[in-house]
Structures are given as structure tokens and as C-alpha cells.
Amino acid sequence: MLTIHTSLLYLHILAGVIAMMLFWIPITTRKGGLNHRRFGQAYTITMYTVAASAILMSVMVLIAPEYFKAGWYAESTNPAQLTRNIYGFWTLLLVLSLLTYTAVNQAMLALKTKRDRSLARQAHHIIAPVALFIASLVLLAQAINGTVNQILGYVFSIFGIISAIQVLHYAYSKRVAANRWLIEHLSSMCGSGIAVYTAFFAFGARHVLSELGQWQLIFWIAPGLLGGIAIHVWTRKYTVQSGVKKTVP
């Protein structure tokens, strides 16, 4: 099992690096053009790999922390506290992983539900946002109890809850704006990009940033904050340009 976990970690890192490079191509190329579709598909595959590997690794550690973190327990003077810390931090990682998977899946699903959103209500599309909602509630409880960094716990649990509700609203709302699929696609793709860059700054560069102390939290939150502003501006631009006020079932 340790070999599987290590292999997933290397796969996760490799796919993450590729996704960071691919992200900007479909963003900057003409929407609907060949390069947009081709590189968008490649980006989607790598991001599914990033998210799925992260989910599996998080679940593994949450199920058997003493096995996968045996070295930590060997050096710990307070195993019970270490277990609580592991549960808190890896629940945070699970929420981030589910956020990433949900964003990528929603972005691609939006393209398939332009005129018929019944596909969005199929069980295999609903599992991810429901799991995200539940995991976010658990993370919120851990933030309240102080078993995870409270700033990160509150920020990402609330973000996860809101994201899950938005996805479920798109699937189950009786009527939505005619161009809602486009907004969902754009915002979800950008959201997945925020996730991969958050992971890079928070984990990939953590050794460089370790001397910053609590200021490291900026690199967890800044990509989401700046990305959220960009998503708002971008989606508003397309909403205004379309001028579509009618709704569809």
C-alpha cells in the first residue's frame, strides 16, 4: 500500500506540473477553436488525474494514519494529538481535492447540458458535490474545534459548501439562464486552475516559504481570492455580452 501511495504522489505531482502549463492555452485561445478544444481536453485529463490521485491519497491517510505516517508516530510524544492533527489536515486536503474534481467535472458537464440538464442529475455527477458538501461540513467542525488551522479550515469549508450548493443548484433548479452553461464552464475551468496553483504555492513551494511563518497562509488564500475576482469579472463580461435574459428548463 505504501508503494501505491508513493506512486500516486509522483503521478499527482507530474500531472499537476503539466496542468499548470496547459491551463493557459485554452484560456487564451479562441473559444471553440481547434486549439481551445484540443488543449482543453488535455488539460481536463491531467486535472482529473490530479484530483483523483489526491482524493485517493487523502482517503488512504484518513483511513489508516498510523500506517501511512508511521515515521511521524515513531517520533511523536503525543500520538493522540498527532492523530487529530492528521485528521484535520488531511480532511482539508480532501476538501481541496474534491473541489478540484467537482470543478473539472462541472466544467465539462456544462458543455453537455446546454439544452438538457437532466444529465447533471445522474448519480455519478451528483456524488462529487455531495461528497464535497459533507467533507466541507466535517472540515468546518474541525476548524471550530481547533484541530485544523482555523483560517484555512473556515475559508475552504465555506468555499466548499458554497461550491457544492452552486453545482447542485445548476442540476436541480427548475429554470436557469439560457447561457448558464457557458458561465458554469468558464467559472469551473478557472476554479480548477485556482486549485492547481494553490497546491503549487502551498505545497510545492512550502520549503521556500517556510520561513514566512503564518504569512504562508497568504499563498493558500491569495490564488482563490484573486481567481475569484477574475472569475466574477470574466463571467460578468460574457453575461453582459450575451444580453440573454431568457431562461430554459
C-alpha positions as CSV (number, residue, x, y, z in Angstrom):
1,M,0.0,0.0,0.0
2,L,2.9,2.4,0.7
3,T,4.1,1.7,-2.9
4,I,0.7,2.6,-4.2
5,H,0.6,5.8,-2.2
6,T,4.0,6.8,-3.3
7,S,3.2,6.1,-7.0
8,L,0.0,8.2,-6.7
9,L,2.1,11.0,-5.2
10,Y,4.5,11.0,-8.1
11,L,1.7,10.8,-10.6
12,H,-0.1,13.6,-8.8
13,I,3.0,15.9,-9.0
14,L,3.7,15.1,-12.6
15,A,0.1,15.7,-13.7
16,G,0.0,18.9,-11.6
17,V,3.1,20.3,-13.4
18,I,1.6,19.5,-16.8
19,A,-1.8,21.0,-15.8
20,M,-0.1,24.3,-14.7
21,M,1.4,24.6,-18.2
22,L,-1.7,23.6,-20.1
23,F,-4.1,25.8,-18.2
24,W,-3.2,29.0,-20.0
25,I,-3.6,27.6,-23.6
26,P,-7.4,27.1,-23.6
27,I,-7.8,30.2,-21.5
28,T,-6.0,32.4,-24.1
29,T,-7.0,30.8,-27.4
30,R,-10.2,31.4,-29.3
31,K,-13.2,29.8,-27.6
32,G,-14.5,26.9,-29.6
33,G,-11.4,26.8,-31.9
34,L,-9.3,23.7,-32.5
35,N,-6.5,24.6,-30.1
36,H,-9.0,25.5,-27.4
37,R,-10.8,22.2,-27.7
38,R,-7.6,20.1,-28.1
39,F,-5.6,21.6,-25.2
40,G,-8.8,21.9,-23.1
41,Q,-9.3,18.2,-23.4
42,A,-5.6,17.5,-22.5
43,Y,-5.9,19.9,-19.5
44,T,-9.1,18.2,-18.4
45,I,-7.5,14.7,-18.4
46,T,-4.5,15.9,-16.4
47,M,-6.7,17.7,-13.9
48,Y,-8.9,14.6,-13.4
49,T,-5.6,12.7,-12.7
50,V,-4.5,15.4,-10.3
51,A,-7.9,15.4,-8.4
52,A,-8.4,11.6,-8.4
53,S,-4.9,10.8,-7.1
54,A,-5.2,13.5,-4.4
55,I,-8.6,12.1,-3.3
56,L,-7.2,8.5,-3.1
57,M,-4.2,9.6,-1.1
58,S,-6.3,11.7,1.3
59,V,-8.7,8.8,1.9
60,M,-5.8,6.4,2.4
61,V,-4.2,8.5,5.1
62,L,-7.6,9.3,6.8
63,I,-8.4,5.6,7.0
64,A,-5.0,4.4,8.2
65,P,-2.9,7.3,9.5
66,E,-0.7,5.2,11.7
67,Y,0.3,3.0,8.7
68,F,0.9,5.7,6.2
69,K,2.5,8.1,8.7
70,A,4.3,5.5,10.8
71,G,7.5,7.6,10.8
72,W,5.6,10.5,12.4
73,Y,4.2,8.3,15.1
74,A,7.6,6.8,15.8
75,E,8.9,10.3,16.6
76,S,5.7,11.6,18.3
77,T,5.4,12.1,22.1
78,N,1.6,12.6,21.8
79,P,0.1,10.1,19.3
80,A,-3.4,11.1,20.1
81,Q,-2.8,14.8,19.3
82,L,-0.9,13.7,16.2
83,T,-3.9,11.7,15.0
84,R,-6.2,14.7,15.5
85,N,-3.8,16.9,13.5
86,I,-3.6,14.4,10.7
87,Y,-7.3,14.0,10.5
88,G,-7.7,17.8,10.4
89,F,-5.1,18.5,7.8
90,W,-6.0,15.6,5.5
91,T,-9.6,16.5,5.7
92,L,-8.5,19.9,4.4
93,L,-6.6,18.2,1.6
94,L,-9.7,16.0,0.8
95,V,-11.9,19.1,0.5
96,L,-9.3,20.7,-1.8
97,S,-9.2,17.5,-3.9
98,L,-13.0,17.3,-4.1
99,L,-13.2,21.0,-5.0
100,T,-10.8,20.3,-7.9
101,Y,-12.6,17.2,-9.2
102,T,-16.0,18.9,-8.9
103,A,-14.8,22.0,-10.8
104,V,-13.4,20.0,-13.6
105,N,-16.4,17.7,-13.9
106,Q,-18.8,20.7,-13.8
107,A,-16.8,22.5,-16.5
108,M,-17.1,19.5,-18.9
109,L,-20.7,18.7,-17.8
110,A,-21.8,22.2,-18.7
111,L,-20.8,21.6,-22.3
112,K,-23.1,18.6,-22.4
113,T,-26.1,20.2,-20.8
114,K,-26.7,23.3,-22.9
115,R,-30.3,22.3,-23.6
116,D,-30.9,19.4,-21.3
117,R,-29.7,19.5,-17.7
118,S,-31.1,16.0,-16.8
119,L,-27.6,14.6,-17.4
120,A,-26.4,16.7,-14.5
121,R,-28.8,14.9,-12.2
122,Q,-27.4,11.5,-12.9
123,A,-25.9,9.8,-9.8
124,H,-22.3,9.7,-10.9
125,H,-22.4,13.5,-11.4
126,I,-24.1,14.2,-8.1
127,I,-21.7,12.1,-5.9
128,A,-18.8,14.6,-6.1
129,P,-20.7,17.7,-5.0
130,V,-22.5,15.8,-2.2
131,A,-19.2,14.4,-1.0
132,L,-17.7,17.9,-1.2
133,F,-20.6,19.2,0.9
134,I,-20.2,16.5,3.6
135,A,-16.4,16.8,3.7
136,S,-16.7,20.6,4.0
137,L,-19.1,20.3,6.9
138,V,-16.6,18.0,8.7
139,L,-13.8,20.4,8.0
140,L,-15.9,23.3,9.4
141,A,-16.4,21.3,12.6
142,Q,-12.7,20.6,12.8
143,A,-12.0,24.3,12.4
144,I,-14.4,25.1,15.2
145,N,-12.8,22.5,17.4
146,G,-9.3,23.8,16.5
147,T,-8.0,20.5,15.1
148,V,-7.0,22.3,11.9
149,N,-5.7,25.7,11.1
150,Q,-8.8,27.8,11.7
151,I,-8.2,30.3,9.0
152,L,-7.8,27.7,6.3
153,G,-10.5,25.5,7.8
154,Y,-13.1,28.3,7.8
155,V,-12.1,29.6,4.3
156,F,-12.1,26.3,2.5
157,S,-15.0,24.7,4.3
158,I,-17.2,27.7,3.4
159,F,-15.9,27.7,-0.1
160,G,-16.6,24.0,-0.4
161,I,-20.1,24.3,0.9
162,I,-20.9,27.2,-1.5
163,S,-19.4,25.4,-4.5
164,A,-21.3,22.2,-3.8
165,I,-24.6,24.1,-3.4
166,Q,-23.9,26.0,-6.7
167,V,-23.3,22.8,-8.6
168,L,-26.4,21.1,-7.1
169,H,-28.5,24.3,-7.9
170,Y,-27.4,24.1,-11.5
171,A,-28.5,20.5,-11.7
172,Y,-31.9,20.8,-9.8
173,S,-33.1,24.3,-10.4
174,K,-36.3,24.3,-12.4
175,R,-35.1,27.0,-14.8
176,V,-31.7,28.7,-15.4
177,A,-30.5,31.5,-17.6
178,A,-30.1,30.4,-21.2
179,N,-26.3,31.0,-21.1
180,R,-25.8,29.5,-17.7
181,W,-23.9,26.5,-19.2
182,L,-21.3,28.9,-20.5
183,I,-20.9,30.7,-17.2
184,E,-20.6,27.3,-15.5
185,H,-18.0,26.1,-17.9
186,L,-15.8,29.3,-17.7
187,S,-16.0,29.6,-13.9
188,S,-15.5,26.0,-13.2
189,M,-12.4,25.8,-15.5
190,C,-11.0,28.8,-13.8
191,G,-11.7,27.3,-10.5
192,S,-9.8,24.2,-11.3
193,G,-6.8,26.4,-12.3
194,I,-7.0,28.2,-9.0
195,A,-6.8,24.8,-7.3
196,V,-3.7,23.7,-9.1
197,Y,-1.9,26.9,-8.5
198,T,-3.0,26.9,-4.8
199,A,-1.4,23.5,-4.5
200,F,1.8,24.6,-6.1
201,F,2.3,27.6,-3.8
202,A,1.1,25.9,-0.7
203,F,2.9,22.6,-1.1
204,G,5.4,22.8,-4.0
205,A,7.0,26.0,-2.7
206,R,6.5,25.3,1.0
207,H,10.2,24.8,1.8
208,V,10.9,28.2,0.2
209,L,8.1,29.8,2.1
210,S,8.5,28.0,5.4
211,E,10.4,30.9,6.9
212,L,7.4,33.2,6.5
213,G,5.6,31.6,9.4
214,Q,1.8,32.4,9.5
215,W,2.3,34.6,6.4
216,Q,2.4,31.3,4.4
217,L,-1.4,31.4,4.7
218,I,-1.4,34.1,2.1
219,F,-0.2,31.6,-0.5
220,W,-3.1,29.3,0.4
221,I,-5.7,32.0,0.1
222,A,-4.4,34.5,-2.5
223,P,-4.9,32.3,-5.6
224,G,-8.6,31.7,-4.6
225,L,-9.2,35.4,-3.8
226,L,-7.6,36.7,-7.0
227,G,-9.0,33.9,-9.1
228,G,-12.5,34.6,-7.6
229,I,-12.3,38.2,-8.7
230,A,-11.1,37.2,-12.2
231,I,-14.0,34.7,-12.5
232,H,-16.5,37.3,-11.4
233,V,-15.2,39.9,-14.0
234,W,-14.9,37.3,-16.8
235,T,-18.3,35.7,-16.3
236,R,-19.9,39.1,-15.9
237,K,-18.3,40.1,-19.2
238,Y,-19.8,37.1,-21.0
239,T,-23.2,37.7,-19.3
240,V,-23.3,41.3,-20.5
241,Q,-22.1,40.5,-24.0
242,S,-24.7,37.8,-24.5
243,G,-27.5,40.0,-23.3
244,V,-29.6,36.9,-22.7
245,K,-32.3,37.2,-20.1
246,K,-34.5,34.3,-21.0
247,T,-34.4,31.1,-19.1
248,V,-34.5,27.4,-20.1
249,P,-35.7,24.3,-18.2
